[in-house]
Amino acid sequence: MRIADNTITRNYLNNLSTNTEHYYEASQKVSSGRSYEEASDDPAAAIQAMKVRSTLSKIDTYQGNINEITGLVSERESVLSEINSIVTEAQDQVLQGKSGTYNATNRQTIANTLKSYQDTILSLGNQMYCDKYIFGGSSDYTKPFSVDASGNLLYQGQNVDTGTFGTEAVYSDIGLGVEGSTAYNISSPGSTLLGTGTTSGVTNNLYNLLGVIATAFSNNDLSNISTYSNRLETLGDNILVQYTAVGQESSYISLINDRLTTAGTNAITRDNSLEKTDTAKASIEYSEESTAYQATLQVGAKLIQKSLLDYLN
């Protein structure tokens, strides 16, 4: 059966086109490192890859939030450490001032020291991190503590002894959920830090209590010093509890970050399996397609080499 030359040529060109396409696809996999160029090339893998990339994007957001929280908690821990040291030193000063061996001059010196502790505590209470006040509570862009003309300590504009202070919360999404009940509360109110209100007429605020004790020593008045000393011990215990708690918080945040890091690593591995080329396999496919393409060209050189003289002969 005679086959027309144009049929041979047409079939050859179809085969050449197919082999060229396969050769191109194989070369693209090797050069780009991707298993497919467009989603339509492998819809199932593309859909899964989109889900994985969405997960990776969320993980990046969570870890960004965690990095900010880590710095915030670290600064908070540093402040609490300093305040804890101040309280310890203040307790020693008060114990000495109570002693019968101390006179009015000695007690005035202690009073001056306690006032300097007040200044330091006020400064620490207004400490900032990344343009935010660490102990600003839900108003972390507003300076939390100030002292009015009468020397009263104010928190968010309210007298710490007589004001009303509610729960303050600022939530950050670290992968626990975005609802208030499950997201992470990064708020640390200054009202909790230094205390508010009074008990039996004695302030529960650390700053104010140091001022009260300083005034008593300045007046060489020891009538209520034992009550003040006991209250200072209670407030010192509260600072120590907060200091311990922030250390535990730091460990918890680190644990969440480790979990996210592992999840991110697993997601990247999954994404690579969906979108990245198996180098060894791609190289073999490229070699095979290259051989087939070259063979097709060689066959074509023999099929399509007849000239007009060949037909005349």
C-alpha positions in Angstrom: 0.0 0.0 0.0 1.4 3.3 -1.1 1.4 6.1 1.5 1.3 9.6 0.3 4.3 11.8 1.1 2.1 14.5 2.7 0.6 11.9 5.0 4.1 10.8 6.1 5.1 14.4 6.6 1.9 15.2 8.5 2.3 12.2 10.8 5.9 13.0 11.3 5.2 16.6 12.2 2.6 15.5 14.7 5.1 13.2 16.3 7.7 15.9 16.3 5.3 18.3 17.9 4.4 15.8 20.7 8.1 14.9 21.4 9.1 18.6 21.3 6.4 19.3 23.9 7.5 16.5 26.1 11.1 17.5 25.8 10.2 21.1 26.7 8.2 20.0 29.7 11.1 17.8 30.9 13.6 20.6 30.4 11.3 23.1 32.3 11.1 20.7 35.3 14.9 20.5 35.4 15.5 24.2 35.0 12.7 25.6 37.2 12.7 22.9 39.8 8.9 22.8 39.8 6.8 19.8 39.0 4.3 21.9 37.1 4.1 25.4 35.6 0.4 26.1 35.8 -2.4 24.9 38.1 -4.0 23.3 35.1 -1.0 21.0 34.6 -1.8 19.2 37.9 -5.0 20.6 39.4 -5.1 18.2 42.4 -1.5 19.0 43.4 -2.1 22.7 42.8 -5.2 22.8 45.2 -3.3 21.0 47.9 -0.3 23.3 47.4 -2.6 26.4 47.8 -3.9 25.0 51.1 -0.3 24.4 52.3 0.8 27.9 51.3 -2.2 29.3 53.2 -1.1 27.4 56.3 2.4 28.7 55.9 1.1 32.2 55.6 -0.8 31.8 58.9 2.2 30.3 60.6 4.3 33.3 59.5 1.7 35.6 61.1 1.6 33.6 64.3 5.3 33.6 64.6 5.5 37.3 63.9 3.1 37.9 66.8 5.0 35.5 69.0 8.3 37.4 68.3 6.6 40.6 69.5 5.2 38.8 72.6 8.6 37.2 73.4 10.2 40.7 73.5 7.3 42.1 75.5 7.4 39.3 78.1 11.2 39.5 78.3 11.0 43.3 79.1 8.2 42.6 81.6 10.3 40.0 83.3 13.2 42.4 83.5 11.0 45.1 85.1 9.6 42.7 87.6 13.0 41.5 88.5 14.1 45.1 89.2 11.0 45.8 91.3 11.4 42.6 93.2 15.0 43.7 94.1 13.7 47.1 95.1 11.1 45.6 97.4 13.7 43.3 99.0 16.0 46.3 99.7 13.0 48.4 100.9 12.1 45.7 103.4 15.7 45.7 104.7 15.6 49.4 105.1 12.3 49.3 106.9 13.5 46.6 109.2 16.5 48.8 110.1 14.4 51.9 110.5 12.2 50.0 113.0 15.2 49.3 115.2 15.5 51.1 118.4 19.2 51.9 117.6 18.2 54.2 114.8 17.6 57.9 115.5 15.6 60.6 113.6 18.5 61.4 111.3 19.0 57.8 110.4 15.3 57.4 109.6 15.4 60.5 107.4 18.1 58.9 105.4 16.0 55.8 105.0 13.0 58.0 104.0 15.1 59.6 101.3 16.1 56.2 100.0 12.5 55.0 100.0 11.5 58.1 97.9 14.2 57.3 95.4 12.7 53.8 95.2 9.4 55.4 94.4 10.9 57.3 91.5 12.5 54.2 90.1 9.3 52.2 90.4 7.3 55.0 88.6 9.9 54.9 85.8 9.7 51.1 85.6 5.9 51.2 85.5 6.1 53.5 82.5 8.6 51.3 80.7 8.1 51.0 76.9 8.7 48.3 74.3 8.3 48.9 70.6 6.5 52.2 71.2 4.0 50.5 73.5 3.8 50.8 77.3 4.4 47.4 78.8 2.0 48.0 81.7 -0.5 50.1 79.8 -3.1 47.3 79.9 -5.7 47.8 77.2 -4.3 51.4 76.5 -0.8 50.4 75.7 -0.1 53.6 73.7 -1.0 55.8 76.6 1.4 56.5 79.5 -0.1 54.4 82.3 1.2 56.1 85.5 1.4 59.8 86.5 1.5 61.7 89.8 -0.9 64.6 90.4 -0.2 67.9 92.1 -1.0 66.4 95.5 1.5 63.6 95.0 -1.2 60.9 94.4 -0.3 58.1 92.0 -2.7 57.9 89.0 -3.2 54.9 86.7 -4.9 55.8 83.5 -6.0 59.0 85.1 -7.5 57.4 88.2 -6.2 57.5 91.8 -4.9 54.0 92.5 -6.3 54.1 96.0 -9.8 55.2 95.2 -10.3 54.5 91.5 -12.3 51.6 89.9 -10.3 49.3 87.7 -11.8 46.5 85.6 -10.3 43.7 83.6 -8.1 44.8 80.7 -7.3 42.5 77.8 -5.4 42.8 74.5 -5.5 39.6 72.4 -3.0 38.4 69.9 -3.5 35.5 67.5 -0.7 32.9 68.0 -2.5 30.0 66.5 -4.8 29.3 69.5 -7.8 30.9 67.8 -8.9 34.4 67.1 -11.8 34.6 69.5 -11.4 36.3 72.8 -11.8 33.1 74.7 -9.0 31.3 73.0 -6.5 33.9 71.6 -3.6 34.9 73.8 -4.0 37.8 76.2 -0.8 39.9 76.1 -2.2 42.7 78.4 -0.3 43.5 81.6 -2.2 46.2 83.5 -0.2 48.5 85.7 -3.1 48.3 88.3 -2.2 44.6 88.7 1.5 45.4 88.8 1.6 47.8 91.7 -1.8 47.2 93.3 -4.9 49.3 93.9 -7.3 50.2 96.7 -6.9 50.1 100.4 -7.3 47.6 103.2 -8.1 48.8 106.7 -7.1 52.3 105.7 -3.7 51.3 104.4 -2.9 51.5 100.7 -2.4 48.3 98.6 -0.3 50.2 96.1 3.5 49.6 96.3 4.5 53.1 95.2 2.1 54.8 97.6 3.1 52.5 100.5 6.7 53.4 100.1 5.7 57.0 100.3 3.6 56.4 103.4 6.5 54.7 105.1 8.9 57.4 104.0 6.7 60.0 105.5 6.5 58.1 108.8 10.3 57.8 109.0 10.7 61.5 108.1 8.4 62.3 111.1 10.2 59.8 113.2 6.8 58.2 113.8 6.9 54.4 114.4 3.3 54.1 115.6 2.0 52.2 112.5 5.3 51.0 111.1 4.6 47.3 111.9 1.3 47.5 109.9 3.1 49.2 107.0 5.9 46.6 107.2 3.5 43.7 107.0 1.7 45.3 104.1 5.0 45.8 102.3 5.7 42.1 102.8 2.3 41.2 101.3 3.0 43.5 98.3 6.4 42.0 97.9 5.0 38.5 97.8 2.6 39.7 95.1 5.5 41.0 93.0 7.3 37.7 93.5 4.2 35.8 92.3 4.1 38.0 89.2 7.8 37.5 88.6 7.4 33.8 88.8 4.3 33.8 86.5 6.0 35.8 83.8 8.8 33.2 83.8 6.3 30.5 83.2 4.6 32.6 80.5 8.0 32.9 78.7 8.4 29.1 78.8 4.8 28.7 77.4 5.4 31.1 74.6 8.6 29.3 73.7 6.7 26.0 73.6 4.1 27.4 71.3 6.9 28.8 69.0 8.6 25.5 68.9 5.3 23.9 67.9 4.8 26.4 65.1 8.3 25.9 63.9 7.7 22.2 63.6 4.4 22.8 61.9 6.1 25.2 59.5 8.9 22.7 58.7 6.3 20.0 58.0 4.3 22.3 55.8 7.4 23.3 53.7 8.2 19.6 53.3 4.6 19.0 52.1 4.8 21.9 49.8 8.0 20.7 48.3 6.6 17.3 47.7 3.7 18.9 45.8 5.5 21.6 43.8 9.1 20.8 43.7 10.7 18.5 41.2 12.3 15.2 42.2 15.8 16.1 40.8 16.9 12.6 40.1 13.6 11.6 38.4 13.4 14.8 36.4 17.0 14.4 35.2 16.2 10.8 33.9 13.0 12.0 32.3 14.9 14.9 30.6 17.5 12.5 29.3 14.9 10.1 27.9 12.9 12.9 26.3 16.1 14.5 24.9 17.0 11.1 23.3 13.5 10.7 21.8 13.6 14.3 20.5 17.0 13.8 18.9 15.9 10.5 17.3 12.8 12.2 15.9 14.9 14.9 14.3 17.2 12.3 12.8 14.2 10.4 11.3 12.9 13.6 10.0 16.2 14.4 8.3 15.8 11.1 6.3 12.1 11.4 5.6 12.1 15.0 4.4 15.2 15.2 2.4 13.9 14.4 -1.1 14.2 17.1 -3.7 12.5 17.7 -7.1 15.3 15.8 -8.8 14.5 12.7 -6.7 11.0 12.7 -8.2 12.2 13.3 -11.7 14.6 10.4 -11.5 
